[in-house]
């Protein structure tokens, strides 16, 4: 994934990225819903991100789209006893997060974001802000546990649920800004 702003990301790359996220989720849902309905129902779990609530350029915008798609499809699928939800984890410790936001890119691109809790630029990929409870990224194993929970028969439908894997606190929507520290 390229690390670029909405205003400057190449339009072809933006369109492909949005298609992979939104069209991909819709195509997968279309591929399974008829069989699920024949079997009496089921559960679909889409992959969102806390980036949907934070400024995260086109990546965050794609995840906002996933949340909206999940809500809309819940209306269409609910009558078939098919639940659809999304999990929204924070940064997960994978090769992708290590290569997408390497330290040198993070320092230039993310340095414009200020953490109101500390009042100075904070590197997001380091999870150094006080809004990160454990000062670490989540793990794929912890994220898969959330996915399993969302697919259980005891869950609701049409929700994008924040998935706190030890890194995100409840204050972050109020903490991050692109302006001067408060």
TORROMAR-763280 format. One line per field, with one value per atom (N, C-alpha, C, CB): residue number from 1; residue in three letters; atom name; x, y, z. Coordinates in steps of 0.2 Angstrom, whole numbers. Glycine has a CB too. Layout:
N
num NUM, ...
residu ALA, ...
atome CA, ...
c1 X, ...
c2 Y, ...
c3 Z, ...
This chain:
182
num 1, 1, 1, 1, 2, 2, 2, 2, 3, 3, 3, 3, 4, 4, 4, 4, 5, 5, 5, 5, 6, 6, 6, 6, 7, 7, 7, 7, 8, 8, 8, 8, 9, 9, 9, 9, 10, 10, 10, 10, 11, 11, 11, 11, 12, 12, 12, 12, 13, 13, 13, 13, 14, 14, 14, 14, 15, 15, 15, 15, 16, 16, 16, 16, 17, 17, 17, 17, 18, 18, 18, 18, 19, 19, 19, 19, 20, 20, 20, 20, 21, 21, 21, 21, 22, 22, 22, 22, 23, 23, 23, 23, 24, 24, 24, 24, 25, 25, 25, 25, 26, 26, 26, 26, 27, 27, 27, 27, 28, 28, 28, 28, 29, 29, 29, 29, 30, 30, 30, 30, 31, 31, 31, 31, 32, 32, 32, 32, 33, 33, 33, 33, 34, 34, 34, 34, 35, 35, 35, 35, 36, 36, 36, 36, 37, 37, 37, 37, 38, 38, 38, 38, 39, 39, 39, 39, 40, 40, 40, 40, 41, 41, 41, 41, 42, 42, 42, 42, 43, 43, 43, 43, 44, 44, 44, 44, 45, 45, 45, 45, 46, 46, 46, 46, 47, 47, 47, 47, 48, 48, 48, 48, 49, 49, 49, 49, 50, 50, 50, 50, 51, 51, 51, 51, 52, 52, 52, 52, 53, 53, 53, 53, 54, 54, 54, 54, 55, 55, 55, 55, 56, 56, 56, 56, 57, 57, 57, 57, 58, 58, 58, 58, 59, 59, 59, 59, 60, 60, 60, 60, 61, 61, 61, 61, 62, 62, 62, 62, 63, 63, 63, 63, 64, 64, 64, 64, 65, 65, 65, 65, 66, 66, 66, 66, 67, 67, 67, 67, 68, 68, 68, 68, 69, 69, 69, 69, 70, 70, 70, 70, 71, 71, 71, 71, 72, 72, 72, 72, 73, 73, 73, 73, 74, 74, 74, 74, 75, 75, 75, 75, 76, 76, 76, 76, 77, 77, 77, 77, 78, 78, 78, 78, 79, 79, 79, 79, 80, 80, 80, 80, 81, 81, 81, 81, 82, 82, 82, 82, 83, 83, 83, 83, 84, 84, 84, 84, 85, 85, 85, 85, 86, 86, 86, 86, 87, 87, 87, 87, 88, 88, 88, 88, 89, 89, 89, 89, 90, 90, 90, 90, 91, 91, 91, 91, 92, 92, 92, 92, 93, 93, 93, 93, 94, 94, 94, 94, 95, 95, 95, 95, 96, 96, 96, 96, 97, 97, 97, 97, 98, 98, 98, 98, 99, 99, 99, 99, 100, 100, 100, 100, 101, 101, 101, 101, 102, 102, 102, 102, 103, 103, 103, 103, 104, 104, 104, 104, 105, 105, 105, 105, 106, 106, 106, 106, 107, 107, 107, 107, 108, 108, 108, 108, 109, 109, 109, 109, 110, 110, 110, 110, 111, 111, 111, 111, 112, 112, 112, 112, 113, 113, 113, 113, 114, 114, 114, 114, 115, 115, 115, 115, 116, 116, 116, 116, 117, 117, 117, 117, 118, 118, 118, 118, 119, 119, 119, 119, 120, 120, 120, 120, 121, 121, 121, 121, 122, 122, 122, 122, 123, 123, 123, 123, 124, 124, 124, 124, 125, 125, 125, 125, 126, 126, 126, 126, 127, 127, 127, 127, 128, 128, 128, 128, 129, 129, 129, 129, 130, 130, 130, 130, 131, 131, 131, 131, 132, 132, 132, 132, 133, 133, 133, 133, 134, 134, 134, 134, 135, 135, 135, 135, 136, 136, 136, 136, 137, 137, 137, 137, 138, 138, 138, 138, 139, 139, 139, 139, 140, 140, 140, 140, 141, 141, 141, 141, 142, 142, 142, 142, 143, 143, 143, 143, 144, 144, 144, 144, 145, 145, 145, 145, 146, 146, 146, 146, 147, 147, 147, 147, 148, 148, 148, 148, 149, 149, 149, 149, 150, 150, 150, 150, 151, 151, 151, 151, 152, 152, 152, 152, 153, 153, 153, 153, 154, 154, 154, 154, 155, 155, 155, 155, 156, 156, 156, 156, 157, 157, 157, 157, 158, 158, 158, 158, 159, 159, 159, 159, 160, 160, 160, 160, 161, 161, 161, 161, 162, 162, 162, 162, 163, 163, 163, 163, 164, 164, 164, 164, 165, 165, 165, 165, 166, 166, 166, 166, 167, 167, 167, 167, 168, 168, 168, 168, 169, 169, 169, 169, 170, 170, 170, 170, 171, 171, 171, 171, 172, 172, 172, 172, 173, 173, 173, 173, 174, 174, 174, 174, 175, 175, 175, 175, 176, 176, 176, 176, 177, 177, 177, 177, 178, 178, 178, 178, 179, 179, 179, 179, 180, 180, 180, 180, 181, 181, 181, 181, 182, 182, 182, 182
residu UNK, UNK, UNK, UNK, UNK, UNK, UNK, UNK, UNK, UNK, UNK, UNK, UNK, UNK, UNK, UNK, UNK, UNK, UNK, UNK, UNK, UNK, UNK, UNK, UNK, UNK, UNK, UNK, UNK, UNK, UNK, UNK, UNK, UNK, UNK, UNK, UNK, UNK, UNK, UNK, UNK, UNK, UNK, UNK, UNK, UNK, UNK, UNK, UNK, UNK, UNK, UNK, UNK, UNK, UNK, UNK, UNK, UNK, UNK, UNK, UNK, UNK, UNK, UNK, UNK, UNK, UNK, UNK, UNK, UNK, UNK, UNK, UNK, UNK, UNK, UNK, UNK, UNK, UNK, UNK, UNK, UNK, UNK, UNK, UNK, UNK, UNK, UNK, UNK, UNK, UNK, UNK, UNK, UNK, UNK, UNK, UNK, UNK, UNK, UNK, UNK, UNK, UNK, UNK, UNK, UNK, UNK, UNK, UNK, UNK, UNK, UNK, UNK, UNK, UNK, UNK, UNK, UNK, UNK, UNK, UNK, UNK, UNK, UNK, UNK, UNK, UNK, UNK, UNK, UNK, UNK, UNK, UNK, UNK, UNK, UNK, UNK, UNK, UNK, UNK, UNK, UNK, UNK, UNK, UNK, UNK, UNK, UNK, UNK, UNK, UNK, UNK, UNK, UNK, UNK, UNK, UNK, UNK, UNK, UNK, UNK, UNK, UNK, UNK, UNK, UNK, UNK, UNK, UNK, UNK, UNK, UNK, UNK, UNK, UNK, UNK, UNK, UNK, UNK, UNK, UNK, UNK, UNK, UNK, UNK, UNK, UNK, UNK, UNK, UNK, UNK, UNK, UNK, UNK, UNK, UNK, UNK, UNK, UNK, UNK, UNK, UNK, UNK, UNK, UNK, UNK, UNK, UNK, UNK, UNK, UNK, UNK, UNK, UNK, UNK, UNK, UNK, UNK, UNK, UNK, UNK, UNK, UNK, UNK, UNK, UNK, UNK, UNK, UNK, UNK, UNK, UNK, UNK, UNK, UNK, UNK, UNK, UNK, UNK, UNK, UNK, UNK, UNK, UNK, UNK, UNK, UNK, UNK, UNK, UNK, UNK, UNK, UNK, UNK, UNK, UNK, UNK, UNK, UNK, UNK, UNK, UNK, UNK, UNK, UNK, UNK, UNK, UNK, UNK, UNK, UNK, UNK, UNK, UNK, UNK, UNK, UNK, UNK, UNK, UNK, UNK, UNK, UNK, UNK, UNK, UNK, UNK, UNK, UNK, UNK, UNK, UNK, UNK, UNK, UNK, UNK, UNK, UNK, UNK, UNK, UNK, UNK, UNK, UNK, UNK, UNK, UNK, UNK, UNK, UNK, UNK, UNK, UNK, UNK, UNK, UNK, UNK, UNK, UNK, UNK, UNK, UNK, UNK, UNK, UNK, UNK, UNK, UNK, UNK, UNK, UNK, UNK, UNK, UNK, UNK, UNK, UNK, UNK, UNK, UNK, UNK, UNK, UNK, UNK, UNK, UNK, UNK, UNK, UNK, UNK, UNK, UNK, UNK, UNK, UNK, UNK, UNK, UNK, UNK, UNK, UNK, UNK, UNK, UNK, UNK, UNK, UNK, UNK, UNK, UNK, UNK, UNK, UNK, UNK, UNK, UNK, UNK, UNK, UNK, UNK, UNK, UNK, UNK, UNK, UNK, UNK, UNK, UNK, UNK, UNK, UNK, UNK, UNK, UNK, UNK, UNK, UNK, UNK, UNK, UNK, UNK, UNK, UNK, UNK, UNK, UNK, UNK, UNK, UNK, UNK, UNK, UNK, UNK, UNK, UNK, UNK, UNK, UNK, UNK, UNK, UNK, UNK, UNK, UNK, UNK, UNK, UNK, UNK, UNK, UNK, UNK, UNK, UNK, UNK, UNK, UNK, UNK, UNK, UNK, UNK, UNK, UNK, UNK, UNK, UNK, UNK, UNK, UNK, UNK, UNK, UNK, UNK, UNK, UNK, UNK, UNK, UNK, UNK, UNK, UNK, UNK, UNK, UNK, UNK, UNK, UNK, UNK, UNK, UNK, UNK, UNK, UNK, UNK, UNK, UNK, UNK, UNK, UNK, UNK, UNK, UNK, UNK, UNK, UNK, UNK, UNK, UNK, UNK, UNK, UNK, UNK, UNK, UNK, UNK, UNK, UNK, UNK, UNK, UNK, UNK, UNK, UNK, UNK, UNK, UNK, UNK, UNK, UNK, UNK, UNK, UNK, UNK, UNK, UNK, UNK, UNK, UNK, UNK, UNK, UNK, UNK, UNK, UNK, UNK, UNK, UNK, UNK, UNK, UNK, UNK, UNK, UNK, UNK, UNK, UNK, UNK, UNK, UNK, UNK, UNK, UNK, UNK, UNK, UNK, UNK, UNK, UNK, UNK, UNK, UNK, UNK, UNK, UNK, UNK, UNK, UNK, UNK, UNK, UNK, UNK, UNK, UNK, UNK, UNK, UNK, UNK, UNK, UNK, UNK, UNK, UNK, UNK, UNK, UNK, UNK, UNK, UNK, UNK, UNK, UNK, UNK, UNK, UNK, UNK, UNK, UNK, UNK, UNK, UNK, UNK, UNK, UNK, UNK, UNK, UNK, UNK, UNK, UNK, UNK, UNK, UNK, UNK, UNK, UNK, UNK, UNK, UNK, UNK, UNK, UNK, UNK, UNK, UNK, UNK, UNK, UNK, UNK, UNK, UNK, UNK, UNK, UNK, UNK, UNK, UNK, UNK, UNK, UNK, UNK, UNK, UNK, UNK, UNK, UNK, UNK, UNK, UNK, UNK, UNK, UNK, UNK, UNK, UNK, UNK, UNK, UNK, UNK, UNK, UNK, UNK, UNK, UNK, UNK, UNK, UNK, UNK, UNK, UNK, UNK, UNK, UNK, UNK, UNK, UNK, UNK, UNK, UNK, UNK, UNK, UNK, UNK, UNK, UNK, UNK, UNK, UNK, UNK, UNK, UNK, UNK, UNK, UNK, UNK, UNK, UNK, UNK, UNK, UNK, UNK, UNK, UNK, UNK, UNK, UNK, UNK, UNK, UNK, UNK, UNK, UNK, UNK, UNK, UNK, UNK, UNK, UNK, UNK, UNK, UNK, UNK, UNK, UNK, UNK, UNK, UNK, UNK, UNK, UNK, UNK, UNK, UNK, UNK, UNK, UNK, UNK, UNK, UNK, UNK
atome N, CA, C, CB, N, CA, C, CB, N, CA, C, CB, N, CA, C, CB, N, CA, C, CB, N, CA, C, CB, N, CA, C, CB, N, CA, C, CB, N, CA, C, CB, N, CA, C, CB, N, CA, C, CB, N, CA, C, CB, N, CA, C, CB, N, CA, C, CB, N, CA, C, CB, N, CA, C, CB, N, CA, C, CB, N, CA, C, CB, N, CA, C, CB, N, CA, C, CB, N, CA, C, CB, N, CA, C, CB, N, CA, C, CB, N, CA, C, CB, N, CA, C, CB, N, CA, C, CB, N, CA, C, CB, N, CA, C, CB, N, CA, C, CB, N, CA, C, CB, N, CA, C, CB, N, CA, C, CB, N, CA, C, CB, N, CA, C, CB, N, CA, C, CB, N, CA, C, CB, N, CA, C, CB, N, CA, C, CB, N, CA, C, CB, N, CA, C, CB, N, CA, C, CB, N, CA, C, CB, N, CA, C, CB, N, CA, C, CB, N, CA, C, CB, N, CA, C, CB, N, CA, C, CB, N, CA, C, CB, N, CA, C, CB, N, CA, C, CB, N, CA, C, CB, N, CA, C, CB, N, CA, C, CB, N, CA, C, CB, N, CA, C, CB, N, CA, C, CB, N, CA, C, CB, N, CA, C, CB, N, CA, C, CB, N, CA, C, CB, N, CA, C, CB, N, CA, C, CB, N, CA, C, CB, N, CA, C, CB, N, CA, C, CB, N, CA, C, CB, N, CA, C, CB, N, CA, C, CB, N, CA, C, CB, N, CA, C, CB, N, CA, C, CB, N, CA, C, CB, N, CA, C, CB, N, CA, C, CB, N, CA, C, CB, N, CA, C, CB, N, CA, C, CB, N, CA, C, CB, N, CA, C, CB, N, CA, C, CB, N, CA, C, CB, N, CA, C, CB, N, CA, C, CB, N, CA, C, CB, N, CA, C, CB, N, CA, C, CB, N, CA, C, CB, N, CA, C, CB, N, CA, C, CB, N, CA, C, CB, N, CA, C, CB, N, CA, C, CB, N, CA, C, CB, N, CA, C, CB, N, CA, C, CB, N, CA, C, CB, N, CA, C, CB, N, CA, C, CB, N, CA, C, CB, N, CA, C, CB, N, CA, C, CB, N, CA, C, CB, N, CA, C, CB, N, CA, C, CB, N, CA, C, CB, N, CA, C, CB, N, CA, C, CB, N, CA, C, CB, N, CA, C, CB, N, CA, C, CB, N, CA, C, CB, N, CA, C, CB, N, CA, C, CB, N, CA, C, CB, N, CA, C, CB, N, CA, C, CB, N, CA, C, CB, N, CA, C, CB, N, CA, C, CB, N, CA, C, CB, N, CA, C, CB, N, CA, C, CB, N, CA, C, CB, N, CA, C, CB, N, CA, C, CB, N, CA, C, CB, N, CA, C, CB, N, CA, C, CB, N, CA, C, CB, N, CA, C, CB, N, CA, C, CB, N, CA, C, CB, N, CA, C, CB, N, CA, C, CB, N, CA, C, CB, N, CA, C, CB, N, CA, C, CB, N, CA, C, CB, N, CA, C, CB, N, CA, C, CB, N, CA, C, CB, N, CA, C, CB, N, CA, C, CB, N, CA, C, CB, N, CA, C, CB, N, CA, C, CB, N, CA, C, CB, N, CA, C, CB, N, CA, C, CB, N, CA, C, CB, N, CA, C, CB, N, CA, C, CB, N, CA, C, CB, N, CA, C, CB, N, CA, C, CB, N, CA, C, CB, N, CA, C, CB, N, CA, C, CB, N, CA, C, CB, N, CA, C, CB, N, CA, C, CB, N, CA, C, CB, N, CA, C, CB, N, CA, C, CB, N, CA, C, CB, N, CA, C, CB, N, CA, C, CB, N, CA, C, CB, N, CA, C, CB, N, CA, C, CB, N, CA, C, CB, N, CA, C, CB, N, CA, C, CB, N, CA, C, CB, N, CA, C, CB, N, CA, C, CB, N, CA, C, CB, N, CA, C, CB, N, CA, C, CB, N, CA, C, CB, N, CA, C, CB, N, CA, C, CB
c1 4, 0, 4, -5, 3, 6, 4, 5, 9, 7, 7, 13, 1, 0, -7, -1, -7, -13, -19, -12, -25, -31, -30, -37, -27, -26, -21, -25, -16, -11, -10, -4, -14, -13, -15, -17, -11, -13, -20, -8, -24, -31, -32, -35, -28, -28, -27, -23, -22, -21, -26, -14, -29, -35, -41, -37, -42, -48, -47, -49, -41, -39, -40, -32, -37, -38, -45, -34, -49, -56, -60, -59, -58, -61, -60, -59, -53, -51, -55, -43, -56, -59, -66, -57, -70, -77, -80, -79, -77, -80, -78, -77, -72, -70, -75, -63, -77, -82, -89, -82, -91, -97, -97, -99, -92, -92, -92, -86, -88, -88, -95, -83, -98, -105, -110, -107, -109, -114, -112, -113, -106, -104, -107, -97, -108, -110, -117, -106, -121, -127, -132, -129, -133, -138, -138, -138, -131, -130, -132, -123, -130, -131, -139, -128, -142, -150, -153, -153, -150, -153, -152, -150, -146, -144, -148, -137, -152, -155, -152, -156, -147, -143, -136, -146, -133, -126, -123, -122, -116, -113, -107, -111, -107, -102, -98, -104, -91, -88, -83, -83, -84, -80, -74, -84, -69, -63, -63, -56, -64, -63, -57, -69, -57, -51, -52, -45, -49, -49, -48, -45, -44, -43, -49, -39, -55, -61, -63, -67, -61, -62, -57, -64, -51, -45, -43, -39, -39, -37, -32, -34, -34, -29, -29, -31, -30, -30, -35, -23, -33, -38, -39, -35, -35, -36, -41, -29, -41, -47, -54, -45, -53, -59, -62, -58, -58, -60, -63, -54, -61, -64, -70, -59, -71, -77, -82, -77, -80, -85, -87, -81, -82, -83, -89, -77, -88, -93, -100, -91, -100, -107, -109, -106, -105, -107, -110, -101, -107, -109, -116, -104, -117, -124, -129, -123, -128, -133, -134, -130, -129, -131, -134, -124, -134, -137, -145, -135, -147, -154, -156, -155, -152, -154, -154, -150, -149, -148, -152, -140, -154, -157, -163, -159, -167, -173, -171, -177, -165, -163, -159, -158, -159, -156, -148, -159, -146, -139, -137, -137, -132, -129, -123, -128, -122, -116, -113, -117, -107, -104, -97, -104, -93, -86, -82, -86, -76, -72, -67, -68, -65, -61, -55, -65, -50, -44, -40, -40, -36, -30, -25, -28, -19, -13, -11, -7, -11, -9, -2, -14, 2, 9, 10, 13, 10, 11, 17, 5, 19, 24, 21, 26, 15, 12, 13, 5, 11, 12, 19, 8, 24, 31, 33, 35, 30, 33, 29, 33, 23, 19, 21, 11, 22, 24, 31, 19, 36, 43, 44, 48, 49, 50, 52, 56, 56, 57, 51, 63, 47, 40, 36, 37, 35, 31, 33, 31, 40, 42, 40, 50, 40, 39, 31, 42, 28, 21, 16, 18, 18, 14, 16, 14, 21, 24, 19, 31, 15, 10, 4, 7, 4, -2, 1, -4, -3, -1, -6, -1, -3, -7, -9, -3, -15, -17, -15, -24, -15, -13, -6, -14, -1, 5, 7, 10, 4, 5, 11, 6, 13, 19, 18, 26, 21, 20, 22, 25, 18, 19, 18, 13, 23, 23, 18, 30, 13, 7, 10, 2, 14, 16, 20, 21, 22, 26, 21, 31, 15, 10, 12, 8, 15, 18, 14, 24, 8, 3, 0, -2, -2, -5, -12, -6, -15, -21, -20, -25, -14, -12, -11, -6, -15, -15, -9, -21, -7, -1, 5, -3, 5, 11, 13, 16, 9, 11, 5, 12, 7, 2, -2, 5, -7, -11, -8, -18, -10, -7, -13, -5, -11, -16, -20, -12, -17, -21, -26, -16, -25, -30, -35, -27, -33, -38, -43, -35, -40, -44, -49, -40, -48, -53, -59, -49, -57, -63, -67, -60, -64, -68, -72, -63, -70, -74, -80, -69, -79, -84, -89, -81, -87, -92, -96, -89, -94, -97, -101, -92, -101, -105, -113, -103, -117, -124, -127, -128, -123, -126, -125, -122, -122, -121, -126, -114, -126, -131, -129, -131, -132, -130, -129, -135, -125, -124, -120, -131, -115, -111, -104, -112, -100, -93, -90, -90, -88, -86, -78, -88, -77, -70, -67, -69, -61, -58, -51, -56, -52, -46, -41, -48, -36, -31, -25, -29, -27, -22, -18, -17, -21, -17, -21, -14, -28, -32, -36, -36, -35, -40, -46, -36, -51, -57, -57, -62, -51, -51, -49, -46, -46, -43, -46, -40, -53, -56, -55, -64, -55, -54, -47, -57, -42, -35, -31, -32, -33, -29, -31, -28, -27, -29, -23, -30, -25, -20, -18, -23, -20, -19, -14, -25, -13, -8, -11, -7, -6, -8, -12, -2, -17, -22, -19, -28
c2 -6, 0, 6, 0, 11, 17, 22, 21, 25, 30, 37, 30, 39, 45, 49, 44, 55, 59, 58, 66, 59, 59, 64, 60, 70, 75, 73, 81, 69, 68, 60, 70, 56, 49, 48, 44, 45, 44, 41, 39, 44, 42, 35, 46, 32, 25, 20, 23, 22, 18, 19, 21, 25, 26, 21, 33, 21, 17, 10, 19, 8, 0, -1, -1, 3, 2, 1, 7, 6, 6, 0, 13, -2, -8, -14, -8, -15, -21, -21, -21, -16, -15, -16, -9, -12, -11, -17, -5, -17, -22, -29, -20, -30, -36, -39, -36, -35, -37, -38, -31, -34, -35, -42, -29, -43, -49, -55, -48, -55, -61, -62, -60, -57, -57, -60, -51, -58, -60, -68, -56, -70, -77, -82, -77, -79, -84, -84, -84, -78, -77, -82, -70, -84, -88, -95, -89, -98, -104, -103, -106, -98, -97, -97, -90, -93, -93, -100, -88, -104, -111, -115, -114, -113, -117, -114, -117, -109, -106, -100, -111, -98, -92, -93, -90, -88, -88, -81, -90, -81, -74, -73, -75, -66, -63, -58, -60, -58, -54, -50, -57, -43, -39, -36, -33, -35, -32, -24, -35, -21, -14, -12, -10, -6, -4, 2, -2, 3, 9, 15, 9, 14, 20, 23, 17, 20, 23, 29, 17, 29, 34, 39, 31, 37, 42, 44, 38, 50, 52, 46, 59, 43, 38, 38, 31, 44, 45, 40, 44, 38, 34, 27, 33, 24, 18, 19, 16, 24, 25, 26, 31, 30, 31, 24, 35, 20, 13, 9, 9, 10, 7, 10, 7, 16, 19, 16, 27, 15, 12, 5, 12, 1, -6, -5, -9, -1, 0, 2, 6, 6, 8, 2, 14, -2, -7, -13, -10, -14, -18, -17, -19, -10, -8, -9, -1, -7, -8, -15, -4, -19, -26, -30, -30, -27, -30, -29, -27, -24, -23, -28, -16, -30, -34, -41, -33, -43, -50, -52, -51, -47, -49, -53, -43, -52, -57, -64, -53, -65, -72, -75, -72, -72, -74, -75, -81, -70, -69, -63, -69, -63, -58, -56, -59, -49, -46, -41, -44, -41, -37, -35, -39, -31, -29, -29, -23, -31, -30, -24, -36, -20, -14, -14, -7, -18, -18, -12, -24, -10, -5, -8, -3, -5, -8, -15, -4, -20, -27, -28, -32, -32, -33, -38, -35, -36, -40, -37, -41, -41, -38, -32, -44, -32, -26, -20, -28, -20, -14, -12, -15, -17, -15, -12, -21, -14, -11, -5, -17, -5, 1, 7, 0, 7, 13, 13, 15, 12, 12, 18, 10, 18, 24, 30, 22, 29, 35, 39, 34, 34, 37, 40, 32, 37, 39, 46, 34, 47, 53, 59, 53, 58, 64, 64, 63, 59, 59, 60, 53, 57, 57, 62, 50, 66, 71, 77, 73, 77, 83, 82, 84, 76, 74, 75, 67, 79, 80, 76, 88, 74, 70, 75, 64, 77, 82, 80, 83, 73, 71, 73, 63, 72, 74, 81, 69, 83, 90, 91, 95, 85, 85, 80, 84, 81, 76, 69, 77, 64, 57, 53, 55, 48, 43, 38, 40, 37, 33, 26, 34, 24, 17, 14, 16, 19, 17, 16, 22, 18, 17, 21, 10, 27, 30, 34, 34, 36, 40, 37, 42, 42, 39, 36, 45, 37, 33, 26, 37, 24, 17, 14, 16, 9, 7, 3, 2, -2, -6, -4, -13, 1, 4, -1, 6, -5, -10, -12, -17, -15, -17, -23, -18, -24, -31, -36, -30, -42, -48, -51, -53, -55, -58, -63, -62, -67, -72, -68, -75, -62, -59, -56, -53, -54, -52, -57, -49, -63, -69, -71, -75, -70, -71, -67, -70, -60, -56, -58, -49, -60, -62, -68, -64, -73, -79, -76, -84, -72, -69, -66, -64, -62, -59, -63, -54, -69, -74, -79, -78, -78, -83, -81, -82, -86, -85, -80, -91, -77, -73, -65, -75, -64, -57, -53, -57, -47, -43, -43, -36, -38, -37, -30, -41, -28, -22, -17, -19, -20, -16, -17, -18, -11, -11, -10, -5, -15, -15, -14, -22, -9, -8, -14, -2, -16, -22, -19, -27, -19, -17, -23, -13, -23, -29, -27, -31, -23, -21, -14, -26, -11, -5, 1, -6, 1, 7, 8, 6, 14, 16, 19, 21, 21, 24, 31, 23, 34, 42, 44, 45, 39, 42, 46, 36, 46, 50, 58, 49, 59, 65, 68, 66, 63, 64, 67, 58, 64, 65, 71, 59, 75, 81, 82, 87, 86, 88, 95, 88, 98, 105, 106, 109, 112, 113, 110, 120, 108, 105, 109, 103, 107, 111, 112, 107
c3 0, 0, 0, 6, -4, -4, 2, -11, 4, 10, 7, 15, 5, 2, 4, -6, 3, 5, 0, 6, 2, -3, -8, 1, -7, -12, -17, -9, -15, -20, -22, -17, -19, -22, -29, -17, -33, -40, -41, -44, -45, -45, -47, -50, -52, -54, -48, -59, -44, -38, -33, -34, -32, -27, -29, -27, -36, -38, -37, -46, -38, -37, -30, -40, -26, -19, -16, -15, -18, -16, -19, -19, -25, -28, -24, -35, -22, -19, -12, -17, -9, -2, -3, 2, -6, -6, -11, -9, -17, -22, -20, -29, -17, -15, -9, -12, -4, 1, -2, 6, -7, -10, -14, -14, -18, -22, -18, -26, -12, -8, -5, -2, -3, 0, -5, 3, -11, -16, -18, -23, -17, -18, -13, -19, -7, -2, 1, 4, 0, 3, 1, 2, -5, -7, -4, -15, -3, 0, 7, -1, 10, 17, 19, 20, 14, 15, 14, 10, 10, 9, 15, 3, 19, 25, 31, 26, 30, 36, 39, 41, 36, 39, 39, 45, 42, 43, 46, 37, 45, 48, 43, 55, 41, 37, 41, 30, 41, 45, 40, 51, 40, 35, 39, 32, 36, 39, 39, 36, 44, 44, 48, 48, 51, 54, 59, 50, 64, 68, 64, 74, 58, 53, 51, 47, 51, 49, 53, 49, 59, 64, 65, 71, 62, 63, 56, 66, 55, 49, 46, 49, 41, 38, 31, 41, 28, 20, 17, 18, 11, 7, 11, 0, 15, 18, 23, 22, 27, 32, 28, 36, 22, 19, 16, 13, 14, 12, 17, 9, 23, 29, 31, 35, 31, 32, 27, 31, 21, 16, 18, 9, 20, 23, 28, 25, 33, 38, 35, 43, 30, 27, 23, 23, 20, 16, 21, 12, 26, 31, 34, 37, 35, 38, 33, 40, 26, 21, 20, 15, 19, 18, 24, 17, 30, 35, 34, 42, 31, 30, 24, 27, 19, 14, 16, 8, 21, 23, 29, 24, 33, 39, 39, 43, 34, 33, 31, 27, 29, 27, 33, 21, 39, 45, 44, 46, 40, 39, 42, 31, 47, 50, 47, 58, 46, 44, 48, 36, 50, 54, 52, 62, 55, 53, 60, 49, 60, 65, 63, 67, 68, 67, 72, 67, 70, 75, 73, 74, 78, 77, 74, 84, 74, 70, 73, 71, 68, 70, 68, 66, 72, 70, 65, 77, 59, 53, 49, 49, 44, 39, 35, 34, 34, 30, 34, 29, 41, 45, 46, 52, 45, 46, 39, 47, 34, 27, 25, 22, 27, 24, 28, 25, 34, 38, 41, 43, 37, 40, 43, 34, 48, 52, 48, 56, 42, 38, 35, 33, 33, 30, 35, 26, 41, 46, 49, 52, 49, 52, 48, 53, 41, 37, 36, 30, 35, 33, 39, 30, 45, 51, 56, 54, 54, 59, 59, 57, 54, 55, 60, 48, 62, 67, 74, 66, 78, 85, 89, 86, 95, 100, 105, 103, 106, 111, 118, 110, 119, 126, 128, 126, 123, 124, 122, 121, 117, 114, 109, 120, 106, 102, 96, 105, 91, 85, 88, 79, 86, 88, 82, 94, 82, 77, 78, 76, 74, 75, 75, 69, 70, 69, 76, 63, 80, 86, 92, 88, 91, 96, 102, 98, 102, 108, 111, 105, 108, 112, 118, 107, 122, 129, 127, 133, 121, 120, 118, 114, 118, 116, 123, 112, 125, 132, 133, 133, 129, 130, 126, 128, 123, 119, 114, 124, 111, 106, 101, 110, 96, 91, 93, 84, 90, 92, 88, 90, 89, 86, 81, 91, 76, 72, 76, 66, 81, 85, 88, 89, 92, 95, 91, 99, 85, 80, 78, 74, 77, 74, 80, 73, 86, 91, 91, 98, 89, 88, 82, 87, 77, 71, 73, 65, 76, 79, 83, 83, 87, 91, 87, 96, 82, 78, 73, 73, 72, 68, 72, 64, 79, 83, 82, 91, 84, 83, 88, 84, 93, 98, 97, 105, 91, 89, 85, 85, 85, 81, 74, 84, 70, 63, 61, 59, 56, 54, 58, 54, 62, 66, 64, 73, 65, 64, 71, 59, 74, 81, 82, 85, 86, 88, 91, 92, 89, 92, 95, 86, 102, 105, 107, 112, 104, 105, 109, 98, 114, 119, 117, 120, 112, 109, 109, 103, 108, 107, 114, 101, 116, 122, 119, 126, 123, 121, 119, 126, 120, 120, 113, 125, 108, 102, 98, 99, 97, 92, 95, 92, 101, 104, 104, 110, 103, 105, 99, 108, 93, 87, 83, 82, 81, 77, 71, 81, 66, 62, 63, 55, 68, 70, 75, 71, 78, 83, 90, 85, 94, 100, 104, 104, 108, 112, 118, 113
